[in-house]
Amino acid sequence: MKKIMFLLTLLCSSIVMKAQSDQMTAILQHGEETSVFKGASALINAHAAAEDGDVITLSDGIFTATNITKNLSIYGAGYETDEASGTTATEIVGDWYIATDSNKPLSDIHIEGIGIKNDLYPCRSATVERFTLNKCHVYGGIGLSKTITGFIINQCIVDGGIGGGNNIANNMLVNNSIIKQIDNYNPESTIKVDHCLVRDLLDADYDNTRAIWTNNVFTGSGGSGYMRNVRPYSKVSYCLCVKDSWGNNSSVDNITQVALTDLFADGEDATYSATRTYELKQPETWIGSDGTQIGIHGGSGFSKVPATPVVKNLSVEVEGMTLKVSYDAVVR
């Protein structure tokens, strides 16, 4: 609770400074100590000053990427401006590299509520354990390495491919996300993709790949894609797809083939826009293995709103030598 109150206090300070100087801010929290950095290089400077276990909170705005070489949690205001949900856009420009110091393994990385305008590379040289990417929009792709384990992609949008050939991450979970595709697999990996909207084909072409695809919607590029080459060690079940060519395959079951125009309630294809909800046309009929509807609204659900608090009704009053700050903090 104490850490939350310190974070809220600094968020209030950030709002005041932004109103006065109209600059982006990065708030670095180290225990009970806090520092504020301003401008497009704020993330770079906050990372340089950070230590393992620290938290960096970014305001909305466009920040320059920096290589992440420390065990950090980085929170943004959201990846889109949306008045209904109260989110604004925090964006990172430039390819974003995580774990570039081969002499220092990283763990427990958390990135949330950020629009990543280029490619994301979660593991380029050092090993990484337990990395969570939550409620982010990656406008490029995600390049992986088998030296990353426990990688979770949750409620995200990924416009490019997720992959790394035979080097793809080990023990990876992708859930309730809108993704283009996951490329070739490391045969030693265990991958689970659950309650996702997959906008390209599924092509599992390694004999000993261990990938589990459940409760997903496969639309294919322009509605012409399909599942193929699902090998014996993989499993695809309780999914909707536009087209298939897997034939008689015991690794595939409970698949419903649906015309693209009959998938979504709005009758549109899988093209992304900020206003689309991707509600299914028959949510009560298309039920997954867990008893919830197939697709991103089943399972744990889909939301664009990050976990950072919203500060409302902020007021600052000077009383003698005391600065009195009052606000309402709402956890979104």
N, C-alpha and C positions, 0 to 999 in steps of 0.2 A: 504493500500500500504506500509506503514511504517513497519508493522509487516512482510510482505512478504520480504521486503528488508533485515530486520534483519535475517530472517530465511535463505535467500539465502547467506548472509555473513557467517553465521555459517556453512552452508552446504559446502561452500568453505573451511573454516577452517577445517572441518571434512575431506574433501578430502586430504588436505595437511598433516594432522596428520596421516591419514591412510597410506599414501604413506611412511611416515617417520617411523611409529611404527608398521604398519601392525596389528592394533587392531580395533575391532568394536567400534563404538561410539554411544552414545545417547545424543542428543542435547535437553536440556530443555529450553523452552522459557517461561518466566514469564513477560508479558508485554514487555518492551523493554530491559529487563535483560535476559542474556543467560548464561547457564552453559554447560559444556561438560564433559561427563563421558565415560570412556573407559573400554573395556574388556567384558567378558561374563556376568558380573553382572551389566553392565551399566544401563539396564532397572530398575533393583532393586534399584540402587542408585539414578537414576533420579526420580523414583516414590517417594522415601523417601524424596527427597528435593522439590518435586512439591507441588503446592497449587491448589485449585479448579480453573478450567478455563485454566490451563496451557496446553502447547502443547509439546509432546515428539516426536522427529524425530529420527528414528533409521537408521543406515547405513545397508548395507548388512552384513550378518554374522549370527551366532547362539547365541541367548540370552537366559538366564535362566528366566523362568516365575516368576512373583511375583503377589500376590493378589492385585487387584486394589480396593482401598477404597476412591478414589477421583474422582471428575468430570474432566476427562481428554480427550484429543484427542491424539491418538498415531498413527503415520504414519511410514510405512516401505518403502523399496525401491521396493517391489514387492514380490510375492511368488514363482516366478520362474526366472531363468536366461534366458533371451531371447534377443539376439543381435538385432533382427529385431525391437523390441519395446523399446529397451534400458533399460529393467528392469533387476535387479539382485535380489537375494533371501535374504529376511530378515526372519529368522525363530525363533520361540519361542518354547523351549522344556520344558516339564513338563505340567501337567494339569493347565489350566489358569482359575483362579476364579475372577469374577467381583462382587463387592459389598458384602464383607464378614463381614462388620461391621454393625450389625443389628440396631445400634443406629444412623446410618447416611444414610438417603436416598440419592441416586445418580440420576443425570439427565444429559442428553445431552452428553452421552459417544459416542465417535467416534473412531473406529479402522479400519485402512485401509492399504492395501498393505503388508500383513504379512502372512507367512505360519505358521499355528498353528499345531505343530506336534503331539499334544495329544488332549485331550478333552477340550472343552470350556464350562465353566459354567457361563453364563451371570448374574445370580442372585441367590445367595446361602442363604442369610439371610436378607439383607436390601432390600428395595424397589428400583426399578430403573424405571425411566421414560425417554423415547426417547433415545434408544440405537441403533446406526447404525453400522453394520458390512459390510464393503464395500471392494470388490475386494480382498478377502482373501481366502485362502485354509485351511479348517479345516480337518486335516487328521483323526481325531477321530469323535466324535459326539458332539452335542450341547445339554446340559441338562438344561432345563428351569424350571421356577417357575411362578406361577400365580401372583407373586408380581412384575413382570416386565410388563410394558405396553409400547406400541409404539415401538416394536422391529422390525427393518428393516434389512433384509438380502438381499444385492444387489450385483449382478454380482460376486457371490462367488461360490466356490466348497466345498461341504460338503460330505465327504466320509461316515460318519456314520449317524445314525438317528438323527432327530431333534425332541425332545420330552421331556415329563415329566409327562406322564399319565394325570390324571385329573388336574394336576398343570400347564399345558402348558401355555405359555404367552398369555396375553390378547392383542387384537388389534395388531396382527402380520402380517407383509407383507413380502413375499418372492418373489422377482422378478428377472428375467433374470439370474437365478442361476442353477447350476448343483448339484442336491441333490440326496441322496439315498432314503429317505422317511421322512415323518412327522408322528410321532406316535400318540397315542391317544390324544384327545383334552379335554381341560377344557370346559364343556358345556356352561360356561358363556363367552367364548372367541369369538372374531370375527377374523377369519384368512383368508387371501387372498393369493393365490399362483398363480402368473401370469407369462407367458412366461418362464417357467422353463423346464429343462430336468429332469424328475423324473425316477431314475434308478431302482426303486422297485415298488411294487404295491401300489395302493391307497386303504386304508381300513378305511373308516369312520364309525366306529361302535358304535357311541353314538347317540341316537335318537334326542337329542336337540343340537348337534354340529352345529355351524354356520361357515362353511368353504366354501369359494368360490374358485374354481379351474378353471381358464380360460387360454386358449391359450398355454396349456402345451403339452409336448410329454412324454408319459408313455411307457417305454421300458420293465420294469420288470427285475428281476434278471435273467440273462442269456436268456432273451427274453421269459420267461415263466410266468412272472407276469401279473397282470391284475387289473382292478378296481372292487371293490365289496363293498357291504354294504353302498352305498351312501344314506344317510337318508334325509327325507323331508326338513329339515332346511338347508341342504347343497346344493351346486349347482356345477355341472361339465359341462362345455360347451366349444365348439370350441377347442377340444383337439384331438391329435392323440394317438392311443394306439395299442399295439401289440395284446392284448386279452382282452375280457370283460366277466363279468358274472353278470351284474347288472339287466338284464332282462327288464321288462316293468317298467320304473321308470321315473316319471315326473321331477326328479331332474337332469336328464342327457339329454343333447341335443346337436346336431351338433357335434357328435363324429365320427371320421373316423378311422376304423380299418385297419392297415397296417402291412404287414409282416416285421419283424425286418430288414431283408436284403434289404428291399425297402424303409427304412426310410431315411438313410443318403446318401449323394452323394458318399462317399467313400465305401459304401456297408458294412461297419463294424457295430459291435454292439455298445453298449453304454459304453464300456470300456474306461476309461479316459487315455489320454496321452497328454503331453505338446504340441505335434505337431498337434493334431486333432482340427478341427474347428467346427465340428458337423453341417455342412451345410446340409440342407434338400435336398432330391432328387427332390422334386417338390415345391420349395418355392413360385412360382407364383400361384400355385393351392391351397396350404394349407394356407389359409388366416384366421386370427383370428378375433375376435369381434371388434378389433380396426382398422382393415384395413391393418395391417402389418402381416408378415408371422408368423405362429405358431412357438413356440420354442424360444431359447435364443437370436436369431438374430432379432426377432421382438421387438415390444415395444420400450424400451430405448436402446436396443442393449447389446452386451456383449464385454467387454474389460478387459484384465488383468492388464492394466497400471494404477497405482495409480495417484492421483492428485498432488503429490509432484513434484516440479520443477526439471528439469535436468540441471546441471551446466556443460557447455562445454567451451572449449578454455580458461581454467583457466591459468592466468599468474600472477606471483608475482614479483614485482620489488622494490628494496630499493633505495630511492632517498633522500639522506641526512638522516634526522630523520624520514622520512615518508615512510610507507610501502604502496605501490600502488598495489592494486589488481584489475584485470580486468577479466571479464568473460562474456559469453553469457548465459542467463537463458532462457530455453525453457519450457513452460508449456505443459506437455504431454497430 
